[in-house]
Amino acid sequence: MLNRFRADPSQLRIVILSAPKTGNTWLRWLLHYTYHLEIVGLPLAWDDAAARDLPRSFVTHQHLPPTEDLVRWLVANDVVVLSTI
């Protein structure tokens, strides 16, 4: 269900959901420079209200397990989700 579309770089939203020490920061910076995306932070406890302050395109990463509310928001907003292993 996630990543089922081709993203427009001007509206590209990328969330890296991975465990610590798996290259999240490196990947975030590579995507930032490759697509000229703003790096943003996600709140530790997801709140849909926080999404209103996010820019049109961005890259971020989160170490905590995704909550049901966060996953629903990701799907509803066509956010590209990446995970490193």
C-alpha positions in Angstrom: 0.0 0.0 0.0 2.9 2.4 0.7 4.9 3.8 -2.2 2.3 2.9 -4.8 2.8 6.0 -7.0 5.4 8.0 -8.9 6.3 11.1 -6.8 6.6 14.6 -8.2 9.9 16.0 -6.8 8.3 19.4 -6.1 5.9 17.6 -3.8 8.1 14.8 -2.6 7.6 13.9 1.0 9.9 11.2 2.3 9.8 9.6 5.8 12.6 7.1 6.7 11.2 4.7 9.3 14.1 2.6 10.5 15.9 1.4 13.6 18.8 3.5 14.9 22.3 2.9 13.5 21.1 1.6 10.1 22.2 4.6 8.0 19.1 6.9 8.5 21.1 10.1 8.8 23.2 9.3 5.8 20.2 8.5 3.7 18.3 11.6 4.8 21.3 13.8 3.8 21.7 12.1 0.5 18.0 12.6 -0.3 18.2 16.2 0.9 21.0 17.0 -1.5 19.7 14.9 -4.4 16.1 16.3 -4.4 16.7 19.6 -2.7 14.3 18.6 0.1 14.0 20.5 3.4 15.0 18.3 6.4 12.3 18.4 9.1 11.7 16.7 12.4 8.6 14.6 13.3 7.2 14.9 16.8 8.0 12.0 19.1 4.3 11.4 19.6 2.5 11.8 16.2 -0.3 14.3 16.1 -2.1 15.1 12.8 -2.0 18.8 13.8 1.8 18.6 13.5 1.3 17.7 9.8 -0.2 21.1 9.1 3.2 22.7 9.8 5.1 20.5 7.4 6.4 22.0 4.1 5.1 20.9 0.7 8.2 18.7 0.2 10.6 17.3 2.8 12.7 14.4 4.1 12.8 13.2 7.7 13.5 10.1 9.7 11.9 8.5 12.8 13.3 5.8 15.0 10.2 5.1 17.0 7.7 2.4 15.8 5.1 4.0 13.6 1.7 4.5 15.2 -1.6 3.7 13.6 -2.3 7.5 13.2 1.0 8.1 11.6 0.6 5.2 9.1 -2.8 6.5 8.2 -1.5 10.0 7.6 1.4 8.6 5.5 -1.0 6.6 3.2 -3.6 9.4 2.9 -0.9 11.9 1.9 1.1 9.7 -0.5 4.3 10.0 1.6 7.2 7.9 0.3 8.3 5.6 3.1 11.8 4.1 3.2 13.3 1.7 5.6 17.0 0.7 5.9 18.0 -2.8 6.9 
